[in-house]
Amino acid sequence: MNPMLLPLAAAADKCDKDSSVWNPLCGITPNLGAWGGDLSSKVNVFLSGFWALVLVACAVSVLGSLAQWAWAKNVSHNESDMAAGTKHLKRSGAALGAAVFASGIITAIINIAQ
């Protein structure tokens, strides 16, 4: 049976050194506590803070582009400014959506790896 088709736990148990292609990392799993609990907790806090800043920056960008679009529509009545605001709103909204979606994907990957 092809080990690429097996689930991760079953593939880790299938370390066959006699096969034609042998994986030297077979059975090794990621361990974030390898450098000690203190360093791991500091890294987790730093990455959590950084991720929060990314989400806040994306949210601020969405609100700023929405304000730019509203100003162009209601106050200046300028079509080119309104188009620029719409373009920026779409891009910043997509960035916010990607950041929120990526956090779920990264969490799933970490949970599977552990």
Backbone hydrogen bonds, N-H to C=O, Kabsch-Sander energy under -0.5 kcal/mol:
donor,donor_aa,acceptor,acceptor_aa,energy
5,L,2,N,-1.6
6,L,3,P,-0.6
11,A,7,P,-2.5
12,A,8,L,-1.9
13,D,9,A,-1.0
14,K,10,A,-0.6
14,K,11,A,-0.7
15,C,13,D,-0.7
16,D,14,K,-1.2
17,K,15,C,-0.7
19,S,16,D,-1.0
22,W,20,S,-0.5
26,C,23,N,-1.5
28,I,25,L,-2.0
34,A,31,N,-1.1
35,W,32,L,-0.5
36,G,33,G,-1.4
40,S,36,G,-1.9
41,S,37,G,-2.3
42,K,38,D,-1.9
43,V,39,L,-2.5
44,N,40,S,-2.4
45,V,41,S,-2.3
46,F,42,K,-2.4
47,L,43,V,-2.8
48,S,44,N,-2.3
49,G,45,V,-2.4
50,F,46,F,-2.5
51,W,47,L,-2.4
52,A,48,S,-2.1
53,L,49,G,-2.1
54,V,50,F,-2.0
55,L,51,W,-2.3
56,V,52,A,-2.4
57,A,53,L,-2.6
58,C,54,V,-2.2
59,A,55,L,-2.3
60,V,56,V,-2.7
61,S,57,A,-2.0
62,V,58,C,-2.2
63,L,59,A,-2.4
64,G,60,V,-2.7
65,S,61,S,-2.4
66,L,62,V,-2.1
67,A,63,L,-2.2
68,Q,64,G,-2.2
69,W,65,S,-2.3
70,A,66,L,-2.5
71,W,67,A,-2.5
72,A,68,Q,-2.1
73,K,69,W,-2.1
74,N,70,A,-2.9
75,V,71,W,-2.1
76,S,71,W,-2.1
77,H,72,A,-0.9
78,N,72,A,-1.0
79,E,77,H,-0.6
82,M,78,N,-2.0
83,A,79,E,-2.3
84,A,80,S,-2.1
85,G,81,D,-2.5
86,T,82,M,-2.3
87,K,83,A,-2.4
88,H,84,A,-2.5
89,L,85,G,-2.4
90,K,86,T,-2.3
91,R,87,K,-2.1
92,S,88,H,-2.7
93,G,89,L,-2.2
94,A,90,K,-2.2
95,A,91,R,-2.2
96,L,92,S,-2.2
97,G,93,G,-2.5
98,A,94,A,-2.5
99,A,95,A,-2.3
100,V,96,L,-2.4
101,F,97,G,-2.6
102,A,98,A,-2.7
103,S,99,A,-1.5
104,G,100,V,-1.1
105,I,101,F,-1.8
106,I,102,A,-3.0
107,T,103,S,-2.0
108,A,104,G,-2.1
109,I,105,I,-2.3
110,I,106,I,-2.4
111,N,107,T,-2.4
112,I,108,A,-2.2
113,A,109,I,-2.5
114,Q,110,I,-1.7
